[in-house]
C-alpha cells in the first residue's frame, strides 16, 4: 500500500511540474496565456492531491490544516486560470499580467507549503 501511495505522490508532483512548467514557458516567451498543459497539470495535481488527502496506507495522522491550505490555494489558482482564460478569449488573447503572475506565484507557494510545512 505504501508503494501505491508513493506512486500517487509522484503523479501529484508531475501535475505540479506540468502546471508550473507550462506557466514558466509562457512567462519566458512573454505570451501571458493559460495553455492546455497548465490546465492538465492543475487537474492532475488536484485529483492526486485529493487522493493523498485520504488516510490510506499510512501509520501517522494527516495534517488537515496543511491539506486545507493547499486545497484553498489550488482552488484560487484554478479560479485565476479560469478568469484569465475567459478574459483572454474576450480580448486580445493574453491574460492580464497581474493574474498571470499570481498563478505562477501561487503555484510556487503551494509547492512551498507542501515541502516546508511539517
Backbone bond lengths (Angstrom), bond angles and torsions (degrees), N, CA, C in turn:
res aa  C-N    CA-C-N  psi(-1)  N-CA   C-N-CA  omega(-1)  CA-C   N-CA-C  phi
1 X - - - 1.435 - - 1.536 110.99 -
2 X 1.326 115.62 -34.17 1.463 119.94 179.85 1.529 111.20 -64.69
3 X 1.326 116.64 -38.00 1.472 119.86 178.60 1.521 110.17 -64.19
4 X 1.327 117.37 -40.70 1.460 120.50 178.27 1.531 110.74 -62.15
5 X 1.325 116.47 -40.94 1.468 120.10 177.90 1.529 110.39 -63.22
6 X 1.322 117.96 -39.74 1.468 121.02 178.01 1.528 111.33 -66.06
7 X 1.307 116.95 -34.71 1.476 120.39 176.40 1.528 109.81 -65.06
8 X 1.326 116.75 -40.36 1.468 120.16 178.32 1.535 109.95 -66.84
9 X 1.327 118.11 -36.79 1.470 121.11 174.82 1.528 109.61 -61.29
10 X 1.315 117.30 -43.10 1.469 121.18 178.00 1.532 110.72 -60.82
11 X 1.313 117.16 -42.59 1.468 121.05 178.34 1.529 109.91 -64.22
12 X 1.318 117.14 -40.19 1.465 121.74 178.24 1.533 110.85 -62.01
13 X 1.316 116.33 -44.78 1.472 121.08 178.51 1.526 110.32 -65.13
14 X 1.317 117.40 -36.72 1.462 120.94 177.32 1.528 110.44 -63.71
15 X 1.325 117.35 -40.05 1.461 120.83 175.95 1.523 111.43 -60.70
16 X 1.339 116.69 -44.06 1.461 120.38 176.43 1.523 110.64 -60.30
17 X 1.333 115.93 -44.65 1.464 119.96 -178.58 1.526 111.51 -61.62
18 X 1.319 117.10 -39.92 1.465 120.50 177.33 1.527 111.13 -65.37
19 X 1.326 116.27 -45.05 1.463 120.36 -179.31 1.532 110.87 -63.50
20 X 1.316 116.96 -51.57 1.462 119.97 -177.20 1.527 111.33 -72.06
21 X 1.318 117.28 -37.30 1.464 120.35 177.95 1.521 112.19 -65.06
22 X 1.337 116.63 -42.93 1.459 120.21 176.28 1.516 111.57 -62.35
23 X 1.341 115.66 -39.52 1.463 119.81 177.53 1.532 110.44 -65.31
24 X 1.331 116.84 -43.94 1.465 120.54 -178.55 1.528 111.47 -63.15
25 X 1.315 117.80 -39.91 1.472 120.70 177.92 1.528 110.11 -60.05
26 X 1.319 116.53 -45.19 1.463 120.07 179.29 1.532 111.08 -66.68
27 X 1.328 116.96 -38.14 1.465 120.58 -179.68 1.525 111.09 -65.63
28 X 1.343 116.82 -45.14 1.464 119.67 -178.06 1.523 112.33 -70.88
29 X 1.326 117.19 -26.66 1.465 119.69 177.15 1.529 111.87 -88.58
30 X 1.341 115.81 -3.73 1.469 123.29 178.96 1.526 113.25 58.43
31 X 1.332 115.89 35.64 1.460 120.61 177.70 1.520 111.98 -92.27
32 X 1.315 119.15 -28.28 1.463 125.03 178.81 1.521 112.03 50.43
33 X 1.331 115.57 57.86 1.458 121.80 178.41 1.522 109.44 -126.51
34 X 1.312 115.88 152.61 1.464 121.67 170.60 1.519 106.39 -89.63
35 X 1.333 116.34 119.44 1.463 119.07 -177.02 1.529 111.20 -106.75
36 X 1.310 115.39 173.82 1.469 121.55 -177.19 1.522 112.40 -65.88
37 X 1.320 117.66 -31.06 1.473 120.65 178.11 1.531 109.75 -64.84
38 X 1.325 116.36 -41.26 1.467 120.00 177.61 1.526 111.21 -63.39
39 X 1.335 116.85 -42.84 1.466 120.37 178.10 1.521 111.62 -62.60
40 X 1.331 116.58 -42.86 1.468 120.05 178.46 1.526 110.87 -65.03
41 X 1.322 117.10 -41.92 1.457 121.16 178.69 1.512 112.38 -61.34
42 X 1.337 116.09 -41.35 1.458 120.38 178.42 1.530 110.61 -62.92
43 X 1.317 116.75 -44.58 1.464 120.64 -179.39 1.530 111.28 -65.02
44 X 1.318 117.13 -44.07 1.467 120.86 179.86 1.517 110.62 -63.64
45 X 1.327 116.95 -46.68 1.467 120.50 179.82 1.526 111.22 -62.45
46 X 1.328 117.15 -38.57 1.462 120.54 -179.33 1.525 111.83 -66.68
47 X 1.312 116.76 -48.28 1.470 120.24 -178.17 1.528 110.76 -65.22
48 X 1.320 116.68 -45.58 1.471 119.40 179.41 1.525 110.88 -66.80
49 X 1.330 117.76 -37.41 1.460 120.78 177.84 1.515 112.30 -63.96
50 X 1.322 116.83 -41.17 1.463 119.68 176.91 1.528 111.23 -65.42
51 X 1.331 116.80 -36.41 1.468 119.63 176.41 1.530 110.79 -65.41
52 X 1.330 116.37 -37.09 1.464 119.77 179.35 1.531 112.51 -72.67
53 X 1.327 117.16 -21.46 1.461 120.58 -179.99 1.523 112.05 -74.75
54 X 1.306 117.42 -13.37 1.463 120.92 176.86 1.529 109.34 -80.66
55 X 1.311 118.39 138.18 1.471 121.01 -176.71 1.526 112.73 -81.48
56 X 1.317 118.18 66.28 1.456 121.70 178.90 1.535 109.43 -117.40
57 X 1.295 115.60 139.16 1.461 121.41 175.01 1.512 115.03 72.56
58 X 1.345 118.67 21.21 1.459 120.51 178.36 1.522 109.32 -132.04
59 X 1.320 115.79 157.86 1.461 120.50 -179.88 1.526 111.68 -112.41
60 X 1.328 117.39 12.67 1.456 121.45 -179.38 1.526 109.04 -126.17
61 X 1.323 115.37 166.85 1.462 120.51 179.63 1.520 109.91 -81.97
62 X 1.320 116.01 142.03 1.465 120.87 176.88 1.525 109.79 -78.76
63 X 1.326 115.55 151.38 1.456 122.16 176.71 1.531 107.48 -90.99
64 X 1.328 116.16 92.69 1.457 120.25 -173.78 1.531 112.87 -69.76
65 X 1.314 117.61 -26.43 1.467 119.47 175.62 1.530 110.20 -65.56
66 X 1.318 116.42 -43.65 1.467 121.33 177.64 1.525 110.52 -62.95
67 X 1.317 116.72 -43.64 1.464 120.90 179.43 1.530 110.19 -61.83
68 X 1.328 117.13 -41.16 1.468 120.77 179.56 1.522 111.27 -64.67
69 X 1.325 117.06 -43.34 1.466 120.38 178.70 1.517 110.22 -61.97
70 X 1.329 117.07 -45.82 1.464 120.32 179.86 1.531 111.24 -62.99
71 X 1.329 117.84 -37.96 1.461 120.99 178.87 1.527 111.10 -67.17
72 X 1.324 117.07 -42.32 1.465 120.42 178.61 1.525 110.51 -62.42
73 X 1.334 116.79 -44.68 1.471 120.41 179.08 1.530 109.75 -62.91
74 X 1.329 117.66 -40.39 1.459 121.08 178.69 1.527 111.47 -63.12
75 X 1.321 117.04 -41.86 1.463 120.60 178.51 1.533 110.32 -64.99
76 X 1.329 117.50 -39.97 1.469 120.78 177.86 1.530 110.04 -64.27
77 X 1.326 117.36 -42.37 1.468 120.48 177.39 1.532 109.54 -59.36
78 X 1.322 116.62 -46.71 1.464 120.51 178.93 1.516 112.28 -60.87
79 X 1.332 116.27 -40.86 1.466 119.90 178.33 1.525 110.96 -64.39
80 X 1.326 116.39 -44.13 1.467 119.60 179.07 1.523 111.35 -63.42
81 X 1.333 116.29 -39.37 1.459 119.08 177.53 1.526 110.67 -64.92
82 X 1.323 117.53 -40.56 1.452 120.69 178.17 1.515 112.43 -66.32
83 X 1.333 116.85 -44.68 1.464 120.61 178.39 1.518 110.72 -63.68
84 X 1.330 115.78 -45.35 1.462 119.37 -179.90 1.511 112.56 -64.36
85 X 1.320 116.41 -40.82 1.467 120.01 177.90 1.514 112.37 -64.30
86 X 1.338 116.69 -40.18 1.471 120.43 178.62 1.521 111.30 -66.32
87 X 1.332 116.47 -42.53 1.472 119.49 177.99 1.519 111.00 -65.23
88 X 1.326 116.34 -36.64 1.462 119.79 -179.84 1.525 110.77 -66.72
89 X 1.332 117.07 -38.61 1.468 119.84 179.15 1.530 111.52 -67.69
90 X 1.322 117.20 -32.73 1.465 120.55 179.79 1.520 112.16 -77.42
91 X 1.327 116.80 -33.80 1.460 120.36 -171.88 1.520 113.52 -108.44
92 X 1.299 114.92 -126.56 1.464 122.07 -171.48 1.525 113.99 -80.67
93 X 1.301 119.04 -8.21 1.457 121.29 -177.53 1.515 112.93 100.32
94 X 1.317 116.91 -11.43 1.462 121.02 179.44 1.527 109.98 -103.37
95 X 1.316 115.86 143.51 1.457 122.03 174.91 1.528 107.43 -75.78
96 X 1.328 119.16 139.49 1.463 119.13 175.26 1.527 110.62 -52.84
97 X 1.323 116.24 138.49 1.467 119.84 -170.93 1.526 112.89 -60.03
98 X 1.325 118.54 -36.14 1.460 120.30 178.74 1.517 112.05 -62.26
99 X 1.324 116.95 -43.64 1.466 120.86 176.97 1.524 110.84 -64.53
100 X 1.319 116.21 -42.78 1.452 120.42 -177.85 1.527 110.91 -61.78
101 X 1.329 117.34 -47.27 1.463 120.28 -179.45 1.521 111.15 -68.34
102 X 1.313 118.01 -33.08 1.463 120.64 177.12 1.526 111.05 -63.63
103 X 1.327 117.07 -37.62 1.467 120.32 177.73 1.529 110.29 -59.78
104 X 1.313 117.13 -48.28 1.466 120.66 -179.33 1.513 112.75 -65.18
105 X 1.331 117.03 -43.58 1.466 120.90 -178.97 1.526 110.44 -65.37
106 X 1.322 117.48 -43.53 1.462 120.17 179.49 1.525 112.08 -67.55
107 X 1.328 117.14 -34.20 1.464 120.20 176.06 1.520 110.46 -63.13
108 X 1.321 116.18 -44.31 1.465 120.40 178.15 1.531 110.65 -67.69
109 X 1.318 117.15 -37.55 1.459 121.12 176.45 1.523 110.96 -60.95
110 X 1.321 116.76 -41.71 1.464 120.29 -179.86 1.521 111.09 -63.55
111 X 1.316 116.84 -39.61 1.473 119.79 175.87 1.519 110.42 -66.56
112 X 1.327 117.01 -38.53 1.458 120.74 178.12 1.527 111.69 -63.13
113 X 1.308 117.14 -41.19 1.463 121.05 176.72 1.524 109.81 -60.39
114 X 1.313 116.55 -42.19 1.469 120.59 -178.76 1.519 111.30 -63.41
115 X 1.311 116.74 -40.69 1.465 120.41 -173.69 1.536 112.42 -85.94
116 X 1.324 117.49 -40.72 1.452 120.35 -170.36 1.523 114.59 -92.20
117 X 1.337 118.49 -25.78 1.458 120.77 -177.82 1.529 108.36 -82.45
118 X 1.294 116.56 117.58 1.475 121.23 -179.83 1.493 110.77 -113.90
